[in-house]
Amino acid sequence: GDIVRVDRVAASVRVEGEVRRPGLVRFEGGRTVNEYVRLSGGFSNRASHGQVRITRAVTGQTILARDISALEPGDLIWVPERGETANWQNFQSILLVLAQIATVIVAVRR
């Protein structure tokens, strides 16, 4: 007497990471990665546009988006966050070197 209900499976692509509205987007053949990102609200301010990756639903293989010719239902689009700016890291390195030089100068003057 039990009733089993099975919902229809809608073909979709998951868009995650640094987009404004992450989640599922209805799959439509011929759409580009950028169209799926746009349908997810677009890139956030922290998004790394050049490092977008696709994880294939069937194989689990992860590939840079620029190397993908077409998306398939179930694929995952991952938009990573931009890394720390190189300027800050360069500043820290320069500061460290200057501190080491200052230490050597003080030691030599004694």
Gaussian input, Z-matrix of N, CA and C with variables (Angstrom, degrees):
# hf/3-21g

backbone

0 1
 N
 C     1     B1
 C     2     B2     1     A1
 N     3     B3     2     A2     1     D1
 C     4     B4     3     A3     2     D2
 C     5     B5     4     A4     3     D3
 N     6     B6     5     A5     4     D4
 C     7     B7     6     A6     5     D5
 C     8     B8     7     A7     6     D6
 N     9     B9     8     A8     7     D7
 C    10    B10     9     A9     8     D8
 C    11    B11    10    A10     9     D9
 N    12    B12    11    A11    10    D10
 C    13    B13    12    A12    11    D11
 C    14    B14    13    A13    12    D12
 N    15    B15    14    A14    13    D13
 C    16    B16    15    A15    14    D14
 C    17    B17    16    A16    15    D15
 N    18    B18    17    A17    16    D16
 C    19    B19    18    A18    17    D17
 C    20    B20    19    A19    18    D18
 N    21    B21    20    A20    19    D19
 C    22    B22    21    A21    20    D20
 C    23    B23    22    A22    21    D21
 N    24    B24    23    A23    22    D22
 C    25    B25    24    A24    23    D23
 C    26    B26    25    A25    24    D24
 N    27    B27    26    A26    25    D25
 C    28    B28    27    A27    26    D26
 C    29    B29    28    A28    27    D27
 N    30    B30    29    A29    28    D28
 C    31    B31    30    A30    29    D29
 C    32    B32    31    A31    30    D30
 N    33    B33    32    A32    31    D31
 C    34    B34    33    A33    32    D32
 C    35    B35    34    A34    33    D33
 N    36    B36    35    A35    34    D34
 C    37    B37    36    A36    35    D35
 C    38    B38    37    A37    36    D36
 N    39    B39    38    A38    37    D37
 C    40    B40    39    A39    38    D38
 C    41    B41    40    A40    39    D39
 N    42    B42    41    A41    40    D40
 C    43    B43    42    A42    41    D41
 C    44    B44    43    A43    42    D42
 N    45    B45    44    A44    43    D43
 C    46    B46    45    A45    44    D44
 C    47    B47    46    A46    45    D45
 N    48    B48    47    A47    46    D46
 C    49    B49    48    A48    47    D47
 C    50    B50    49    A49    48    D48
 N    51    B51    50    A50    49    D49
 C    52    B52    51    A51    50    D50
 C    53    B53    52    A52    51    D51
 N    54    B54    53    A53    52    D52
 C    55    B55    54    A54    53    D53
 C    56    B56    55    A55    54    D54
 N    57    B57    56    A56    55    D55
 C    58    B58    57    A57    56    D56
 C    59    B59    58    A58    57    D57
 N    60    B60    59    A59    58    D58
 C    61    B61    60    A60    59    D59
 C    62    B62    61    A61    60    D60
 N    63    B63    62    A62    61    D61
 C    64    B64    63    A63    62    D62
 C    65    B65    64    A64    63    D63
 N    66    B66    65    A65    64    D64
 C    67    B67    66    A66    65    D65
 C    68    B68    67    A67    66    D66
 N    69    B69    68    A68    67    D67
 C    70    B70    69    A69    68    D68
 C    71    B71    70    A70    69    D69
 N    72    B72    71    A71    70    D70
 C    73    B73    72    A72    71    D71
 C    74    B74    73    A73    72    D72
 N    75    B75    74    A74    73    D73
 C    76    B76    75    A75    74    D74
 C    77    B77    76    A76    75    D75
 N    78    B78    77    A77    76    D76
 C    79    B79    78    A78    77    D77
 C    80    B80    79    A79    78    D78
 N    81    B81    80    A80    79    D79
 C    82    B82    81    A81    80    D80
 C    83    B83    82    A82    81    D81
 N    84    B84    83    A83    82    D82
 C    85    B85    84    A84    83    D83
 C    86    B86    85    A85    84    D84
 N    87    B87    86    A86    85    D85
 C    88    B88    87    A87    86    D86
 C    89    B89    88    A88    87    D87
 N    90    B90    89    A89    88    D88
 C    91    B91    90    A90    89    D89
 C    92    B92    91    A91    90    D90
 N    93    B93    92    A92    91    D91
 C    94    B94    93    A93    92    D92
 C    95    B95    94    A94    93    D93
 N    96    B96    95    A95    94    D94
 C    97    B97    96    A96    95    D95
 C    98    B98    97    A97    96    D96
 N    99    B99    98    A98    97    D97
 C   100   B100    99    A99    98    D98
 C   101   B101   100   A100    99    D99
 N   102   B102   101   A101   100   D100
 C   103   B103   102   A102   101   D101
 C   104   B104   103   A103   102   D102
 N   105   B105   104   A104   103   D103
 C   106   B106   105   A105   104   D104
 C   107   B107   106   A106   105   D105
 N   108   B108   107   A107   106   D106
 C   109   B109   108   A108   107   D107
 C   110   B110   109   A109   108   D108
 N   111   B111   110   A110   109   D109
 C   112   B112   111   A111   110   D110
 C   113   B113   112   A112   111   D111
 N   114   B114   113   A113   112   D112
 C   115   B115   114   A114   113   D113
 C   116   B116   115   A115   114   D114
 N   117   B117   116   A116   115   D115
 C   118   B118   117   A117   116   D116
 C   119   B119   118   A118   117   D117
 N   120   B120   119   A119   118   D118
 C   121   B121   120   A120   119   D119
 C   122   B122   121   A121   120   D120
 N   123   B123   122   A122   121   D121
 C   124   B124   123   A123   122   D122
 C   125   B125   124   A124   123   D123
 N   126   B126   125   A125   124   D124
 C   127   B127   126   A126   125   D125
 C   128   B128   127   A127   126   D126
 N   129   B129   128   A128   127   D127
 C   130   B130   129   A129   128   D128
 C   131   B131   130   A130   129   D129
 N   132   B132   131   A131   130   D130
 C   133   B133   132   A132   131   D131
 C   134   B134   133   A133   132   D132
 N   135   B135   134   A134   133   D133
 C   136   B136   135   A135   134   D134
 C   137   B137   136   A136   135   D135
 N   138   B138   137   A137   136   D136
 C   139   B139   138   A138   137   D137
 C   140   B140   139   A139   138   D138
 N   141   B141   140   A140   139   D139
 C   142   B142   141   A141   140   D140
 C   143   B143   142   A142   141   D141
 N   144   B144   143   A143   142   D142
 C   145   B145   144   A144   143   D143
 C   146   B146   145   A145   144   D144
 N   147   B147   146   A146   145   D145
 C   148   B148   147   A147   146   D146
 C   149   B149   148   A148   147   D147
 N   150   B150   149   A149   148   D148
 C   151   B151   150   A150   149   D149
 C   152   B152   151   A151   150   D150
 N   153   B153   152   A152   151   D151
 C   154   B154   153   A153   152   D152
 C   155   B155   154   A154   153   D153
 N   156   B156   155   A155   154   D154
 C   157   B157   156   A156   155   D155
 C   158   B158   157   A157   156   D156
 N   159   B159   158   A158   157   D157
 C   160   B160   159   A159   158   D158
 C   161   B161   160   A160   159   D159
 N   162   B162   161   A161   160   D160
 C   163   B163   162   A162   161   D161
 C   164   B164   163   A163   162   D162
 N   165   B165   164   A164   163   D163
 C   166   B166   165   A165   164   D164
 C   167   B167   166   A166   165   D165
 N   168   B168   167   A167   166   D166
 C   169   B169   168   A168   167   D167
 C   170   B170   169   A169   168   D168
 N   171   B171   170   A170   169   D169
 C   172   B172   171   A171   170   D170
 C   173   B173   172   A172   171   D171
 N   174   B174   173   A173   172   D172
 C   175   B175   174   A174   173   D173
 C   176   B176   175   A175   174   D174
 N   177   B177   176   A176   175   D175
 C   178   B178   177   A177   176   D176
 C   179   B179   178   A178   177   D177
 N   180   B180   179   A179   178   D178
 C   181   B181   180   A180   179   D179
 C   182   B182   181   A181   180   D180
 N   183   B183   182   A182   181   D181
 C   184   B184   183   A183   182   D182
 C   185   B185   184   A184   183   D183
 N   186   B186   185   A185   184   D184
 C   187   B187   186   A186   185   D185
 C   188   B188   187   A187   186   D186
 N   189   B189   188   A188   187   D187
 C   190   B190   189   A189   188   D188
 C   191   B191   190   A190   189   D189
 N   192   B192   191   A191   190   D190
 C   193   B193   192   A192   191   D191
 C   194   B194   193   A193   192   D192
 N   195   B195   194   A194   193   D193
 C   196   B196   195   A195   194   D194
 C   197   B197   196   A196   195   D195
 N   198   B198   197   A197   196   D196
 C   199   B199   198   A198   197   D197
 C   200   B200   199   A199   198   D198
 N   201   B201   200   A200   199   D199
 C   202   B202   201   A201   200   D200
 C   203   B203   202   A202   201   D201
 N   204   B204   203   A203   202   D202
 C   205   B205   204   A204   203   D203
 C   206   B206   205   A205   204   D204
 N   207   B207   206   A206   205   D205
 C   208   B208   207   A207   206   D206
 C   209   B209   208   A208   207   D207
 N   210   B210   209   A209   208   D208
 C   211   B211   210   A210   209   D209
 C   212   B212   211   A211   210   D210
 N   213   B213   212   A212   211   D211
 C   214   B214   213   A213   212   D212
 C   215   B215   214   A214   213   D213
 N   216   B216   215   A215   214   D214
 C   217   B217   216   A216   215   D215
 C   218   B218   217   A217   216   D216
 N   219   B219   218   A218   217   D217
 C   220   B220   219   A219   218   D218
 C   221   B221   220   A220   219   D219
 N   222   B222   221   A221   220   D220
 C   223   B223   222   A222   221   D221
 C   224   B224   223   A223   222   D222
 N   225   B225   224   A224   223   D223
 C   226   B226   225   A225   224   D224
 C   227   B227   226   A226   225   D225
 N   228   B228   227   A227   226   D226
 C   229   B229   228   A228   227   D227
 C   230   B230   229   A229   228   D228
 N   231   B231   230   A230   229   D229
 C   232   B232   231   A231   230   D230
 C   233   B233   232   A232   231   D231
 N   234   B234   233   A233   232   D232
 C   235   B235   234   A234   233   D233
 C   236   B236   235   A235   234   D234
 N   237   B237   236   A236   235   D235
 C   238   B238   237   A237   236   D236
 C   239   B239   238   A238   237   D237
 N   240   B240   239   A239   238   D238
 C   241   B241   240   A240   239   D239
 C   242   B242   241   A241   240   D240
 N   243   B243   242   A242   241   D241
 C   244   B244   243   A243   242   D242
 C   245   B245   244   A244   243   D243
 N   246   B246   245   A245   244   D244
 C   247   B247   246   A246   245   D245
 C   248   B248   247   A247   246   D246
 N   249   B249   248   A248   247   D247
 C   250   B250   249   A249   248   D248
 C   251   B251   250   A250   249   D249
 N   252   B252   251   A251   250   D250
 C   253   B253   252   A252   251   D251
 C   254   B254   253   A253   252   D252
 N   255   B255   254   A254   253   D253
 C   256   B256   255   A255   254   D254
 C   257   B257   256   A256   255   D255
 N   258   B258   257   A257   256   D256
 C   259   B259   258   A258   257   D257
 C   260   B260   259   A259   258   D258
 N   261   B261   260   A260   259   D259
 C   262   B262   261   A261   260   D260
 C   263   B263   262   A262   261   D261
 N   264   B264   263   A263   262   D262
 C   265   B265   264   A264   263   D263
 C   266   B266   265   A265   264   D264
 N   267   B267   266   A266   265   D265
 C   268   B268   267   A267   266   D266
 C   269   B269   268   A268   267   D267
 N   270   B270   269   A269   268   D268
 C   271   B271   270   A270   269   D269
 C   272   B272   271   A271   270   D270
 N   273   B273   272   A272   271   D271
 C   274   B274   273   A273   272   D272
 C   275   B275   274   A274   273   D273
 N   276   B276   275   A275   274   D274
 C   277   B277   276   A276   275   D275
 C   278   B278   277   A277   276   D276
 N   279   B279   278   A278   277   D277
 C   280   B280   279   A279   278   D278
 C   281   B281   280   A280   279   D279
 N   282   B282   281   A281   280   D280
 C   283   B283   282   A282   281   D281
 C   284   B284   283   A283   282   D282
 N   285   B285   284   A284   283   D283
 C   286   B286   285   A285   284   D284
 C   287   B287   286   A286   285   D285
 N   288   B288   287   A287   286   D286
 C   289   B289   288   A288   287   D287
 C   290   B290   289   A289   288   D288
 N   291   B291   290   A290   289   D289
 C   292   B292   291   A291   290   D290
 C   293   B293   292   A292   291   D291
 N   294   B294   293   A293   292   D292
 C   295   B295   294   A294   293   D293
 C   296   B296   295   A295   294   D294
 N   297   B297   296   A296   295   D295
 C   298   B298   297   A297   296   D296
 C   299   B299   298   A298   297   D297
 N   300   B300   299   A299   298   D298
 C   301   B301   300   A300   299   D299
 C   302   B302   301   A301   300   D300
 N   303   B303   302   A302   301   D301
 C   304   B304   303   A303   302   D302
 C   305   B305   304   A304   303   D303
 N   306   B306   305   A305   304   D304
 C   307   B307   306   A306   305   D305
 C   308   B308   307   A307   306   D306
 N   309   B309   308   A308   307   D307
 C   310   B310   309   A309   308   D308
 C   311   B311   310   A310   309   D309
 N   312   B312   311   A311   310   D310
 C   313   B313   312   A312   311   D311
 C   314   B314   313   A313   312   D312
 N   315   B315   314   A314   313   D313
 C   316   B316   315   A315   314   D314
 C   317   B317   316   A316   315   D315
 N   318   B318   317   A317   316   D316
 C   319   B319   318   A318   317   D317
 C   320   B320   319   A319   318   D318
 N   321   B321   320   A320   319   D319
 C   322   B322   321   A321   320   D320
 C   323   B323   322   A322   321   D321
 N   324   B324   323   A323   322   D322
 C   325   B325   324   A324   323   D323
 C   326   B326   325   A325   324   D324
 N   327   B327   326   A326   325   D325
 C   328   B328   327   A327   326   D326
 C   329   B329   328   A328   327   D327

   B1=1.4267
   B2=1.5319
   B3=1.3503
   B4=1.4599
   B5=1.5257
   B6=1.3090
   B7=1.4538
   B8=1.5219
   B9=1.3166
   B10=1.4615
   B11=1.5215
   B12=1.3022
   B13=1.4629
   B14=1.5221
   B15=1.3015
   B16=1.4592
   B17=1.5235
   B18=1.3289
   B19=1.4612
   B20=1.5191
   B21=1.3272
   B22=1.4547
   B23=1.5188
   B24=1.2954
   B25=1.4546
   B26=1.5260
   B27=1.3007
   B28=1.4641
   B29=1.5210
   B30=1.2929
   B31=1.4625
   B32=1.5245
   B33=1.3207
   B34=1.4580
   B35=1.5190
   B36=1.3042
   B37=1.4582
   B38=1.5196
   B39=1.3250
   B40=1.4646
   B41=1.5232
   B42=1.3342
   B43=1.4653
   B44=1.5228
   B45=1.3260
   B46=1.4653
   B47=1.5191
   B48=1.3037
   B49=1.4564
   B50=1.5079
   B51=1.3116
   B52=1.4600
   B53=1.5323
   B54=1.3434
   B55=1.4639
   B56=1.5204
   B57=1.3027
   B58=1.4671
   B59=1.5244
   B60=1.3331
   B61=1.4711
   B62=1.5351
   B63=1.3334
   B64=1.4675
   B65=1.5242
   B66=1.3200
   B67=1.4580
   B68=1.5162
   B69=1.3292
   B70=1.4548
   B71=1.5228
   B72=1.3249
   B73=1.4575
   B74=1.5223
   B75=1.3082
   B76=1.4620
   B77=1.5249
   B78=1.3300
   B79=1.4626
   B80=1.5218
   B81=1.3170
   B82=1.4520
   B83=1.5190
   B84=1.3272
   B85=1.4571
   B86=1.5173
   B87=1.3150
   B88=1.4537
   B89=1.5169
   B90=1.3225
   B91=1.4649
   B92=1.5236
   B93=1.3113
   B94=1.4644
   B95=1.5279
   B96=1.3111
   B97=1.4633
   B98=1.5267
   B99=1.3247
   B100=1.4739
   B101=1.5242
   B102=1.3241
   B103=1.4665
   B104=1.5271
   B105=1.3350
   B106=1.4663
   B107=1.5294
   B108=1.3279
   B109=1.4679
   B110=1.5268
   B111=1.3258
   B112=1.4686
   B113=1.5258
   B114=1.3434
   B115=1.4647
   B116=1.5284
   B117=1.3268
   B118=1.4690
   B119=1.5227
   B120=1.3023
   B121=1.4560
   B122=1.5092
   B123=1.3181
   B124=1.4630
   B125=1.5197
   B126=1.3140
   B127=1.4612
   B128=1.5229
   B129=1.3329
   B130=1.4608
   B131=1.5252
   B132=1.3146
   B133=1.4675
   B134=1.5237
   B135=1.3186
   B136=1.4718
   B137=1.5258
   B138=1.3222
   B139=1.4612
   B140=1.5211
   B141=1.3175
   B142=1.4592
   B143=1.5238
   B144=1.3108
   B145=1.4694
   B146=1.5245
   B147=1.3080
   B148=1.4619
   B149=1.5132
   B150=1.3221
   B151=1.4648
   B152=1.5266
   B153=1.3224
   B154=1.4664
   B155=1.5263
   B156=1.3347
   B157=1.4729
   B158=1.5246
   B159=1.3086
   B160=1.4600
   B161=1.5223
   B162=1.3295
   B163=1.4605
   B164=1.5209
   B165=1.3224
   B166=1.4585
   B167=1.5228
   B168=1.3269
   B169=1.4582
   B170=1.5230
   B171=1.2960
   B172=1.4642
   B173=1.5176
   B174=1.3432
   B175=1.4635
   B176=1.5240
   B177=1.3368
   B178=1.4574
   B179=1.5104
   B180=1.3273
   B181=1.4546
   B182=1.5304
   B183=1.3346
   B184=1.4578
   B185=1.5253
   B186=1.3380
   B187=1.4616
   B188=1.5307
   B189=1.3210
   B190=1.4622
   B191=1.5205
   B192=1.3149
   B193=1.4657
   B194=1.5178
   B195=1.3350
   B196=1.4642
   B197=1.5261
   B198=1.3421
   B199=1.4650
   B200=1.5271
   B201=1.3378
   B202=1.4623
   B203=1.5252
   B204=1.3278
   B205=1.4684
   B206=1.5256
   B207=1.3334
   B208=1.4711
   B209=1.5234
   B210=1.3210
   B211=1.4646
   B212=1.5192
   B213=1.3300
   B214=1.4604
   B215=1.5208
   B216=1.3311
   B217=1.4696
   B218=1.5302
   B219=1.3187
   B220=1.4589
   B221=1.5110
   B222=1.3328
   B223=1.4632
   B224=1.5261
   B225=1.3342
   B226=1.4562
   B227=1.5214
   B228=1.3184
   B229=1.4643
   B230=1.5224
   B231=1.3377
   B232=1.4581
   B233=1.5238
   B234=1.3422
   B235=1.4612
   B236=1.5248
   B237=1.3408
   B238=1.4662
   B239=1.5213
   B240=1.3204
   B241=1.4607
   B242=1.5249
   B243=1.3280
   B244=1.4642
   B245=1.5134
   B246=1.2937
   B247=1.4573
   B248=1.5141
   B249=1.3117
   B250=1.4613
   B251=1.5241
   B252=1.2881
   B253=1.4614
   B254=1.5193
   B255=1.2843
   B256=1.4621
   B257=1.5245
   B258=1.3222
   B259=1.4674
   B260=1.5270
   B261=1.3192
   B262=1.4694
   B263=1.5195
   B264=1.3105
   B265=1.4618
   B266=1.5185
   B267=1.3271
   B268=1.4692
   B269=1.5275
   B270=1.3106
   B271=1.4618
   B272=1.5321
   B273=1.3252
   B274=1.4628
   B275=1.5273
   B276=1.3233
   B277=1.4658
   B278=1.5248
   B279=1.3278
   B280=1.4657
   B281=1.5280
   B282=1.3239
   B283=1.4556
   B284=1.5343
   B285=1.3017
   B286=1.4604
   B287=1.5314
   B288=1.3192
   B289=1.4676
   B290=1.5261
   B291=1.3434
   B292=1.4689
   B293=1.5300
   B294=1.3232
   B295=1.4650
   B296=1.5251
   B297=1.3193
   B298=1.4647
   B299=1.5275
   B300=1.3364
   B301=1.4720
   B302=1.5269
   B303=1.3241
   B304=1.4647
   B305=1.5248
   B306=1.3079
   B307=1.4643
   B308=1.5229
   B309=1.3377
   B310=1.4692
   B311=1.5295
   B312=1.3369
   B313=1.4725
   B314=1.5241
   B315=1.3073
   B316=1.4651
   B317=1.5210
   B318=1.3289
   B319=1.4785
   B320=1.5185
   B321=1.3358
   B322=1.4602
   B323=1.5327
   B324=1.3002
   B325=1.4780
   B326=1.5163
   B327=1.3077
   B328=1.4838
   B329=1.4518
   A1=112.37
   A2=117.62
   A3=119.53
   A4=110.51
   A5=114.07
   A6=119.96
   A7=107.28
   A8=116.33
   A9=121.55
   A10=107.72
   A11=114.72
   A12=120.19
   A13=108.61
   A14=116.55
   A15=121.96
   A16=107.78
   A17=115.70
   A18=119.83
   A19=110.38
   A20=114.91
   A21=120.32
   A22=109.47
   A23=116.24
   A24=120.83
   A25=107.60
   A26=115.60
   A27=120.38
   A28=108.33
   A29=116.27
   A30=120.30
   A31=108.69
   A32=115.59
   A33=119.44
   A34=110.82
   A35=115.02
   A36=124.27
   A37=106.09
   A38=117.30
   A39=121.00
   A40=108.38
   A41=115.87
   A42=121.95
   A43=106.83
   A44=116.60
   A45=121.65
   A46=110.80
   A47=115.34
   A48=121.48
   A49=111.51
   A50=116.04
   A51=122.46
   A52=112.13
   A53=115.03
   A54=122.79
   A55=106.70
   A56=116.39
   A57=120.38
   A58=113.56
   A59=118.16
   A60=121.61
   A61=109.75
   A62=117.63
   A63=119.80
   A64=110.84
   A65=115.26
   A66=120.13
   A67=111.88
   A68=114.86
   A69=120.84
   A70=111.41
   A71=114.68
   A72=122.28
   A73=106.43
   A74=115.90
   A75=120.40
   A76=110.71
   A77=116.24
   A78=121.39
   A79=110.05
   A80=113.60
   A81=120.47
   A82=106.80
   A83=116.59
   A84=121.11
   A85=111.78
   A86=115.94
   A87=120.63
   A88=114.58
   A89=118.25
   A90=119.99
   A91=109.62
   A92=114.87
   A93=120.29
   A94=109.77
   A95=115.41
   A96=121.01
   A97=109.49
   A98=117.03
   A99=120.26
   A100=111.60
   A101=118.27
   A102=120.32
   A103=110.84
   A104=116.88
   A105=119.78
   A106=110.76
   A107=116.64
   A108=120.02
   A109=109.62
   A110=117.15
   A111=121.05
   A112=110.55
   A113=117.23
   A114=121.05
   A115=111.86
   A116=116.43
   A117=121.63
   A118=111.07
   A119=117.03
   A120=121.29
   A121=114.39
   A122=117.22
   A123=120.53
   A124=112.18
   A125=114.70
   A126=121.40
   A127=110.29
   A128=117.06
   A129=120.78
   A130=108.01
   A131=116.50
   A132=120.79
   A133=112.69
   A134=116.63
   A135=120.77
   A136=112.83
   A137=118.38
   A138=122.06
   A139=112.64
   A140=115.26
   A141=122.16
   A142=107.02
   A143=116.96
   A144=122.82
   A145=112.85
   A146=117.59
   A147=121.19
   A148=114.94
   A149=118.63
   A150=121.16
   A151=112.95
   A152=117.76
   A153=121.51
   A154=108.49
   A155=115.43
   A156=121.22
   A157=110.63
   A158=114.73
   A159=122.41
   A160=107.86
   A161=116.65
   A162=120.85
   A163=106.77
   A164=115.35
   A165=121.65
   A166=110.09
   A167=117.07
   A168=122.32
   A169=111.42
   A170=116.89
   A171=120.70
   A172=111.84
   A173=117.79
   A174=120.84
   A175=113.94
   A176=117.69
   A177=121.05
   A178=112.58
   A179=117.12
   A180=122.25
   A181=109.94
   A182=116.63
   A183=121.69
   A184=109.18
   A185=115.35
   A186=122.21
   A187=108.24
   A188=117.33
   A189=120.12
   A190=109.09
   A191=116.41
   A192=121.54
   A193=112.07
   A194=117.33
   A195=119.45
   A196=112.47
   A197=117.46
   A198=121.43
   A199=112.72
   A200=117.82
   A201=122.73
   A202=108.98
   A203=115.99
   A204=118.56
   A205=111.31
   A206=117.53
   A207=120.48
   A208=109.26
   A209=115.23
   A210=121.27
   A211=109.52
   A212=115.09
   A213=121.81
   A214=108.97
   A215=117.61
   A216=119.81
   A217=110.26
   A218=115.91
   A219=121.33
   A220=114.30
   A221=117.87
   A222=120.24
   A223=110.46
   A224=115.44
   A225=122.63
   A226=108.54
   A227=115.87
   A228=121.76
   A229=106.43
   A230=117.09
   A231=121.63
   A232=108.79
   A233=115.85
   A234=122.05
   A235=106.74
   A236=117.37
   A237=119.16
   A238=112.24
   A239=114.27
   A240=121.88
   A241=109.04
   A242=115.60
   A243=120.22
   A244=108.74
   A245=117.11
   A246=120.64
   A247=110.19
   A248=115.14
   A249=119.29
   A250=108.37
   A251=116.57
   A252=119.25
   A253=109.64
   A254=116.05
   A255=121.71
   A256=110.22
   A257=117.21
   A258=120.26
   A259=111.50
   A260=116.94
   A261=120.48
   A262=110.27
   A263=117.41
   A264=120.74
   A265=110.77
   A266=116.98
   A267=120.67
   A268=110.60
   A269=117.11
   A270=121.65
   A271=110.51
   A272=117.06
   A273=120.48
   A274=110.82
   A275=116.97
   A276=120.56
   A277=111.24
   A278=116.38
   A279=120.75
   A280=110.34
   A281=116.37
   A282=120.91
   A283=110.82
   A284=117.12
   A285=121.69
   A286=110.81
   A287=116.48
   A288=120.36
   A289=110.28
   A290=117.04
   A291=120.20
   A292=111.24
   A293=117.12
   A294=120.60
   A295=110.73
   A296=117.38
   A297=120.98
   A298=111.08
   A299=116.22
   A300=120.09
   A301=109.94
   A302=116.71
   A303=120.79
   A304=110.48
   A305=117.87
   A306=121.91
   A307=110.72
   A308=117.14
   A309=121.45
   A310=109.70
   A311=117.93
   A312=121.33
   A313=110.11
   A314=118.31
   A315=121.76
   A316=110.06
   A317=117.51
   A318=120.96
   A319=111.37
   A320=118.36
   A321=121.85
   A322=110.88
   A323=119.03
   A324=123.07
   A325=111.79
   A326=119.59
   A327=121.35
   A328=111.42
   D1=0.30
   D2=179.24
   D3=-73.96
   D4=151.25
   D5=175.49
   D6=-114.14
   D7=126.31
   D8=178.21
   D9=-107.19
   D10=123.88
   D11=-179.68
   D12=-111.38
   D13=127.55
   D14=178.49
   D15=-118.23
   D16=116.97
   D17=179.05
   D18=-71.62
   D19=148.74
   D20=175.45
   D21=-64.76
   D22=141.26
   D23=176.71
   D24=-90.97
   D25=121.43
   D26=177.50
   D27=-96.41
   D28=130.73
   D29=177.97
   D30=-65.53
   D31=129.90
   D32=-177.74
   D33=-147.86
   D34=167.50
   D35=173.66
   D36=-124.47
   D37=135.42
   D38=179.14
   D39=-94.21
   D40=130.91
   D41=177.55
   D42=-116.50
   D43=119.15
   D44=-175.43
   D45=-130.87
   D46=168.03
   D47=176.45
   D48=98.08
   D49=-138.65
   D50=-172.89
   D51=-85.56
   D52=63.81
   D53=170.77
   D54=-123.04
   D55=160.84
   D56=-174.51
   D57=-71.17
   D58=-35.03
   D59=179.09
   D60=-132.97
   D61=79.41
   D62=-179.13
   D63=-63.39
   D64=152.08
   D65=177.08
   D66=146.39
   D67=-161.09
   D68=-177.44
   D69=-85.87
   D70=140.23
   D71=175.18
   D72=-125.70
   D73=134.26
   D74=-178.86
   D75=-58.25
   D76=130.20
   D77=-179.56
   D78=-73.13
   D79=135.64
   D80=172.88
   D81=-142.03
   D82=119.18
   D83=-178.28
   D84=-54.06
   D85=140.39
   D86=178.07
   D87=93.89
   D88=-13.53
   D89=177.38
   D90=-70.53
   D91=145.94
   D92=177.98
   D93=-91.36
   D94=168.33
   D95=176.51
   D96=-58.81
   D97=-44.15
   D98=-179.10
   D99=-63.37
   D100=-33.00
   D101=177.38
   D102=-67.00
   D103=-40.51
   D104=177.27
   D105=-65.71
   D106=-39.61
   D107=177.19
   D108=-63.36
   D109=-43.64
   D110=178.88
   D111=-60.80
   D112=-40.30
   D113=178.85
   D114=-68.26
   D115=-16.88
   D116=176.33
   D117=-96.61
   D118=18.99
   D119=176.77
   D120=95.49
   D121=-5.17
   D122=179.89
   D123=90.23
   D124=172.67
   D125=179.57
   D126=-67.26
   D127=143.38
   D128=172.44
   D129=-78.36
   D130=172.98
   D131=179.77
   D132=-66.22
   D133=-21.23
   D134=-176.72
   D135=-98.89
   D136=6.17
   D137=-174.58
   D138=-72.03
   D139=143.26
   D140=173.36
   D141=-98.10
   D142=93.87
   D143=-173.85
   D144=-58.51
   D145=-37.06
   D146=-175.50
   D147=-82.34
   D148=-5.25
   D149=-176.30
   D150=-113.78
   D151=18.66
   D152=-179.86
   D153=-63.45
   D154=134.11
   D155=-178.18
   D156=-122.93
   D157=152.85
   D158=177.15
   D159=-117.11
   D160=130.77
   D161=172.04
   D162=-107.72
   D163=120.17
   D164=-177.58
   D165=-71.22
   D166=134.71
   D167=-178.84
   D168=-67.62
   D169=-37.76
   D170=-174.06
   D171=-77.17
   D172=-44.87
   D173=-173.90
   D174=-102.51
   D175=-20.53
   D176=-175.74
   D177=79.24
   D178=3.24
   D179=-179.29
   D180=-71.43
   D181=136.98
   D182=178.02
   D183=-106.55
   D184=129.08
   D185=-173.64
   D186=-135.76
   D187=145.79
   D188=173.55
   D189=-61.91
   D190=140.51
   D191=-176.01
   D192=-58.93
   D193=-34.98
   D194=-178.53
   D195=-66.60
   D196=-15.39
   D197=179.41
   D198=-96.44
   D199=5.39
   D200=-177.92
   D201=-101.70
   D202=130.69
   D203=178.07
   D204=-88.00
   D205=-34.17
   D206=-179.50
   D207=-152.84
   D208=147.36
   D209=176.83
   D210=-90.30
   D211=158.94
   D212=178.60
   D213=-126.10
   D214=156.80
   D215=178.00
   D216=-56.43
   D217=137.24
   D218=178.21
   D219=91.97
   D220=-10.32
   D221=179.61
   D222=-65.11
   D223=154.50
   D224=177.90
   D225=-112.74
   D226=127.68
   D227=173.41
   D228=-100.99
   D229=121.12
   D230=-179.73
   D231=-113.16
   D232=120.91
   D233=177.71
   D234=-106.49
   D235=105.02
   D236=-177.39
   D237=-77.32
   D238=164.55
   D239=176.63
   D240=-80.20
   D241=143.73
   D242=174.23
   D243=-59.27
   D244=142.97
   D245=176.65
   D246=-73.25
   D247=169.69
   D248=175.44
   D249=-54.93
   D250=146.06
   D251=-178.90
   D252=-65.13
   D253=140.96
   D254=-179.99
   D255=-63.99
   D256=-28.12
   D257=-179.52
   D258=-59.60
   D259=-43.49
   D260=-179.70
   D261=-64.97
   D262=-42.54
   D263=179.24
   D264=-65.63
   D265=-39.76
   D266=177.58
   D267=-64.21
   D268=-42.10
   D269=178.36
   D270=-60.18
   D271=-43.77
   D272=179.51
   D273=-63.15
   D274=-41.54
   D275=179.87
   D276=-64.81
   D277=-43.53
   D278=179.31
   D279=-63.58
   D280=-42.29
   D281=178.91
   D282=-61.61
   D283=-40.95
   D284=179.08
   D285=-63.94
   D286=-44.25
   D287=179.34
   D288=-63.87
   D289=-43.59
   D290=178.63
   D291=-61.38
   D292=-39.19
   D293=178.24
   D294=-64.50
   D295=-38.96
   D296=178.45
   D297=-67.33
   D298=-40.52
   D299=178.06
   D300=-64.06
   D301=-43.27
   D302=179.04
   D303=-61.14
   D304=-39.23
   D305=178.78
   D306=-63.46
   D307=-42.36
   D308=179.18
   D309=-64.49
   D310=-43.33
   D311=-179.49
   D312=-62.46
   D313=-44.09
   D314=179.38
   D315=-63.63
   D316=-41.53
   D317=-179.82
   D318=-66.42
   D319=-37.00
   D320=-178.70
   D321=-71.89
   D322=-34.79
   D323=-177.62
   D324=-71.62
   D325=-19.75
   D326=-179.09
   D327=-77.32

